[in-house]
Amino acid sequence: MTTYPVTIKNTELLSEHGFIAGEWVEAHSKKTQPVHNPATQKLIGSIPWMDQRETKLAIESASKVLPHWKGHTALERANMLMNWYRLILANESDLAAILTSENGKPLAEAKGEIAYAASFIRWFAEEGRRIYGRHVPHQKHGTRIMVIQQPIGVTFAITPWNFPAAMVTRKLAPALAAGCPMIVKCSEFTPYTAIALIKLAEQAGFSKANGLAGVIQLLTGDAVAIGKEACTNPIVKKISLTGSTRVGKILMEQSATTLKKLSLELGGNAPFIVFEDADLDKAVAGALICKYRNSGQTCVCANRIFVHKKLYKDFIEKLTAAVSQFKVADGFTPDAQIGPLINDAAFTKVQHHVSDATAHGAQITTGGKPLAHLGKNFYAPTVLSNVSPDALLNTEETFGPVGGIIPFQTEAEVIATANNTPYGLAAYFYSRDVGRVWRVAESIEAGIIGINEGIISYETAPFGGIKESGMGREGATEGIQEYLYTKYLLMGGIDT
C-alpha cells in the first residue's frame, strides 16, 4: 500500500480493497483509481475500480445472508451495533485524520463528524428495539387483525464525499437495525473513511467468522456501472442516495422497472432569512456556521442569504468582519477553520459563481479570489453584497465558501422568493416575533427549517427534503421505517 500521509496509530484501519462476502478484495479487472489529498495534492493511495461484476457478487452475498441476519433478535442486532459504536469512538482520532486527509475539512470539524456518525449507530441500535406492530379492532366476529413490520430485504446505499463518515452510518445503522443487509458504494474521492468504518464493523462482529458475510459490504469504483446494476437487479429492494438531483433522477428512472423503495437526499438551494426583528449577532453567528462549515460544501448550506433592508448594512459589515478573520489552511494546521475545496471542478464552479455575481452587479466585501499560495483548491471565504436575483448564486447550489447577501422589504416578498426554486431541502430564518415564526415556518417549502439556529442536523430528527430535493427521511423514527415494510395479518377461526 502507498504510504499514508498521516500518522495512524491503528494501521488496521487502512486498506486498498473493497469488502465483498466477508473478504477484502481487489477488482476482478485489477484496475485501480488514485486518491489524492485535496489540500496537498499528494497521493494517498489507490482503490479498486469495481464494476457490475463485483456488484452482482455483493448482491448475491447479501441475498444469501438475509434470512440469517433478519432472524437475529432486535437485541442481538443492537448489541452488535453498540460494539461498532464503541470501536468508532475508541478510534475517533485516527478516523478524523483519515477523513481530513482525503476530504480536506479541518481536523476539529472531522472529529465532530466522527462523533456525529457514531451517534446514528447508537440511536438506531436503540430504535431497532422499538419496531412495533399493532392490534386493530376487528370488524368481524371470530377474527383478529394484527399489523407487523418486517425488514424490506437487501438494501443499497450510495454515499457522498462531503460527509464520508456520517452518510455511511446514517444509512447503514437503520438498515442493520431493521434486519437488512446493506451494500455501500462510497465516493471515489473519500473511500478511506468508509473503509476504516467497515474495518471496525468487521471487528465488531459483522464478519465471515460469525457467519455474517454479506451483511455489510463496500464497493469502490465505477458509479455508473455499480449504480445501474443496483437499480435494475430485482434482489435489491431499497436504494438510499445522498447526491445530486441529476443523479437521483437517473436512479429513480433506472429503478422503475423493479419498483424499488427509494430514499433520495438530493440538492438544495437553502434560503437564510434575517427579518428586521432578528437578533443581529445571533443571525450573523448562524450564517457563519451554516454557510462556511466544511468550506460551504454541505447540502444544507445557506445558499441565498436574504436580509431585511433595516439590518442589511449592519449585517454585511458584521459578516464581512467575521469572514475575513477565518483561518484558511490545510485541515491539519492547528486552528484551521476553512480547508480546501474537494477538487478542480468544485473550485472552478465557485470561481464561476463569483465572477457571474460580480458581472450582475454584486460587490465583493471580502475574499473573492483563489489562495494559490496555500494550494490548488483553496478559495478565500467570500461575502458579496447586492447580489442580483438573476445571478447563478441564486439559481444553483454553489457548494463553496461564498455568501451572497440580498436585501428584501416585506415578509410576503421574501417568502415568495425563497420558495421560487425547484429545491426544498433546508431553510433558515431569524425572527423574535412568535406569530411570524409560525407563519414563515409553515409557508416555506422545505423539509427542514432552522429557526434562529444555523445547525439543524441531529440523529434524533428526520432529515430530508421535498420537491426536487428528494424523498424519504434519515435519522429519527422515520429513518428506520425506510427499511421496513408493513404486513397486515387477518386471523380467523377464533372462538369467542
N, C-alpha and C positions, 0 to 999 in steps of 0.2 A: 504493500500500500504506500502511496505517496505520503511523505512526511507531513503530518498535520501542523498547520502554522500556529497552533495554540497549545499550551500545556494542559493536558487532560490527565487527571490522576487515574481515573478508571478507564484504561485503554480498551477494555472490553466493550465499551460503548461504540467503538469505531468499526466500520466495515465498509466494503465497497461491493456489497451484494444485495440482492433482493431477498425476500423471505417468502418462500412458497412451500406449502405442505410440510411445514416444520423444519425446513432446511434453508440455509443461507447459500444462495446460488447465483451464478453468472447468467447472462443472456445466452440462449442457445446459439445465437449468431456470433457471440464473442464481441459484439460491438459495445463501445462504451461512450460516455459523454463526459467531458471535463466539467468540473465545478470550480468556480473562482470566487475569491473573496471580493465583494463589490467595492470595498474601501481601498484595497491594495492591488487588486487585480492578480494577486498571486494564486497559483493553482492549489486548491485544497486536495483534490483527488479526482477520481473518475467513477462513475456509476454505470451499472449495466443498462444498455439501451434495449429494454424488453419491448415486446410487441404482442400481437394477437395470440401467438402460441403460448407464451407464459400466462396470459390472461385466461385462456381456456383451462390450463392446468390448475391455476388457482381456483377457478370457479368449480371445477370438478372436486378438488380437495375440500372446499368449503361445503359442497353438497354432501359429501360423504360423512363429514363430522357433524352436520346439522342435527341429526337425531340425538346424538350423544350429548351435544352441548345444551340443547334445549331441554334435555332430560335432567340436567342438573337442577337442584333446588335453587330458589332465589337466594337463599343464604349462602350456598356454596359459591354461586357466581359473585355474590357481594364480597365474600372473604377473599377471593382471588383478585378482584378489583382493588380491594384495600391493600393487598400485598403490593400491587403495582403502584398505587398511590404513595405508599411509604418509600418505595425504592426511588421514585421520582424526586421526592423531597430530599432523600439522602444524597442524591446526585445533582442537586439543583445547580451548584456552581459549574460543574462540568457541562451540564446541558445548556446552561446560559452561554458558556464560552463557545460551544459548538454553534449555537444559534447566532450569536453575534458574528462569528467568523464567516458564516455563509449568507446571512441576511443583512448585516451591517448595522442593525439598531444598537444604541448604546447598551453597555453591559448591564447597567442597573435596570433598564427597561426590559432587557432579555430575561433577567431574573424575575421580574414581575410577571412576564408571560409564562414562565415555567410554573410559578405558583398558581396562576390563573388556569393553566392547562390541568394541573393536578386537581384543582377544585372540581372540575367536571367529573373526574373519576370518583371522587369521594361522594359527590351529590348523587350520581346515578347508581353507585353501589347501594346507597340507601333507598333511592327511588325504585330500584328494581324489586324491592321487597314490598312495594306498595302498588303493585299491578293488581287492581281489584276488579272483580266482576260485580254482578248484582242480581238480586231476585226481583222479578217483575210480577205484580199481582196477576194471577191467571184469569183468563176470560171464559174458561170452560171447566165445568166440574170434572174432577179426575185427572187434571193436568197441572203441570207446574212449568213456569218459564224461568230460565236462567240465562244470563249473559256472561260469557267469559272472554278473556283476551289471550291471544297466543302469539308467539314470535312469527314475524312475517316470512322469514326464511333467509336465504343468502342475500347479503347486502354489499353494496359497493360505495366507496367514498372517493371523491376527488378533492384534494386539499390544495390551498394556495401557498405562495411563498411569503406573504406578508405576516402571517401568524403560523409559522410552520410547526409549532408545538400545540398551541391551543386548538387549532382547527382539526388536528388529528384526534385529540382526546374528546373534543366536543361531539365528534361523530362516532368514534369507537366506543366510548363509555356507554351511551344509551343502547347501542346495538348489542353489545355484550351483555349488559344488564337485562335486556329483554329476552336473551336467549338466541340471538342471531350471530352467526359468523360474519365477519366483515373483511373485505379486501380493500386496502387503501392504495390509491395511486397518488403519490406525493409529487410536489413540484420538482422539476429538474434543477431549479435554481437553489433549492434548500432541502436536499434529500437527507443530509446527515442528521438533522434534528429528528426526523421521523425514524431513521434507522436506529438512533440511540434509544428512542422511546420504545420501539419494538424489541430491542435487545433487553430492555428492562422488563417488558411484558413477558418475554420468554423466561427470564429469571423468576418472575412472579408466579410462574406455573402454567402459562399458556404455551405449552411445549409439546413436542413429539413424545418426550419421555412420559408425560402424563396422559397420553392418548388424545391430545387436543391439537394435533397438527391440522392446520387449516382453519382454526377458529379465528386467528389473526394472521393476515398475510399482507405483504408490502411489495408493490410493483414500482419500478422506476423505468422511465424511458418514454416511448412514443405515445404521447397523449391521444393522438387521433386514433391510432390503431387500438390502443387499450380501451379507450372510451367507447369506440364503436362496438367492440366485442361485448363489453359490459352491457351496453344498451340493447343489443339485439339478442343476447343469449337468454333464453327463456328461464334458465335456472335462477338468474338474478331477479329478485322480486322488488328490490328497492335500491335507488341511487340517490346519494346525497352529494351535492356540489356546492362548493364555495368558489365563485369565479365570476367571470363577466356575463352580462346579459346575452351577448352574442353566443357564447359557448352554451349557456343554459338553454337557449332556443334550439341549438343543434342537438343537444342531448334529449330534449323533450320530443323533438321530431323523430329521432332515432329510436326512442323508447316506445313510440306509439304502437308499433306492431306487436309488442308484448305487454302493453298496458301496465307498465311498472308504476309503482308508487314513487314519487319524486319529492325531494326536498331541495329547493334551489335558492341559495342565498347569493344574490347577484349584485349588479352595480347599484350605485346610489348617486344622488345629487343633493345632499342634505342642506336644507336651509338652516341658518343660525340667525335668529331674530332678536334684536335688542330693542324693547319698547321704551318709551320715554320715562316710564316709572321704574325702570330696572335699577338694581344696584350696579352701578357702572363698574366698580372694581371687580365684583364677582363675575360680571359678564366678560370682562377682559380676561380674567383668570380662566374662565371656562373656554373662551375662544383659543387661548394659548394651548391648553392641553388637548382640546378637541380637534383643532386644526393642524397642529405641528407634531403631535405624537407620532413616532415611527416615521419621521420626515414627511408627514402628511399622507403616508401610504396605508390608509385604512379605509374600508368600505363605508364606515360611518363618520368619516371626517366631515367637518363643516366644509361645504364646497361653495356656498353662496352666503355671504355674511351681510345681512340687512340691518342697518342701524337707523333708528329714528333721527330725523333732522335735528331735533333738540339736543341729542347727545353725540351727533356724528363727529364733530370736530374733536371733542374731548376723547371719544373712543379711539379714533385714529391715532391721536397723539400718545395715548397710554399704550395702545397695542404696538405701535411702532417702537416706542422706547423699550418695551419688554423684548420684542422680537430681535431688535438689534443687539441685545445682550446675550442671545443664545450662543452657547459654545458649540461650534461645529467641528467635528473631529472624527477620526476612526473610533469605532464603538468601544475599543479597549482603552482609549485615553481617559484618564481619571476625570470625572465630572463632565464628560461629553454629554450633550443634550440632543444634538441632531447629528445623525450619521449620513451615509451616502444614499443615493437612490439605487435601486436594485440593479439596473443595467442601462445600457445605452438608449434603449427605446424609451424607458421611463424618463431619463434625463432630457432626451430630445423633445418629448411631449411637454414637459414643464417649460422648457425654453420657448417652445412654440406658443403655449398659452400666455406666457408673459408678453411676448412680442406682439401677439394678437390683441391683447388687452390694451397695451400702450398705443397700438395703431388705431384702436377705437376710442382713444382719448383718456385712458387711465393714467394716473401719475404714480410713480414708484416712490414710496416714502422710506423704504429701507430694502436692501437686498436687490433682487432683480438681476443677478449675474452669477455665472459659474465661479466656483472657488477652485480654480485649476491648481493652485499651489498645494491643495490638500489631496487631490487625486482626480481621477477621470469623471466620477459620478457625483461629485459634490456640488450642490447648488445652494446659494445663500438663502436662508429663510426670508421670505418676501412679504411685504404688505403693499397693496395697491389701493388707491382711493379713486372714487368717481368711475367705477367700472361700469361699462355700458351693458345694458341688458342683452345686446347682440354679441358680446364677447364670448369666446369659447369657454372661458371660466364659468359662465353661467349655464351653458348648454351641455358641457361634457364634464365627466369626472376627471379632475386634474391629477389626482394621486401624487401630490408633491407638496412641498412646504410653501405654498403660495396662498395668501389670504386676500381675497378681493372684496372690498367694502362698498356697499351700495346703499345710498340713502333712501328712506321712504317717509311718507307723511301720515297715512292712515292705516288702521288695523285691517280694514277690508282690502285695501290695496295690497298690503304685504302678504296676506293670506292667499289672495288670488295669484300673486307672482310666485309664491313658494310652491303652490300646487301646480304651476304651469310647467310640468315636466313629466315624462313617462315613468319616472322612478318614484319610489316611495319606501325607502328603507328606514332612514333615521331623519329626525328633525329636532331642533333645539330652539327654545326661546326663553327670554328673561323678562319677567314682569312680577310686580308685587301686588297687582290687582287681582283679587280672588276671582271675580267674575270673568275677567279677561283670561285668566289661566284656564278656566273650564271651556270658554268659547273657543279659544285658539287650539287647545289640545284636542277638542272634538272636531275641529274644522280642518286641521292639517292632515293631508293624505300621506300617512307614513305608518309603518308598523311599530316604530319605536320613537317615543317622544321624550326628550330630556328637558325638564322644566327647572330652570335655574341650576342646572347641572351639565357639565361637559363630558362626564364619563358615565356611560349608560349600560355597560356590559357586565352582567353577573351570571353565574351558573344557575342561580335560582329564578331567573326571569326569562320569559320566552323571547328569543331573538329571531327576527325575520322581518321581511318586508311585504309590501303589496305592489300592485301594478307590475311594472317590468323589473322590479327589484326581487321578484321571486315568489315562492310559495313554501309553506311549511314553516316549522319553528324548531329552533335548537335551544337546549337548556330548559330548565323548569320541568314541570309535569308534562307539558306539551312535547318536550323533546323525546321522551321515551315512547309516547303514543305514536310517533312516526315509524316505530319499528314493531308495531303490533297490529293485528287485525282482530276485529270483533266477530265473535261467533255466538249465535242465538240457539239455545237448546230448548226444545219443547218436549217435555216428558209426559206421556200419557199412561193410562192403566193404573192410576193411583187410587186406591180405595179410600173414601172419606166417610 
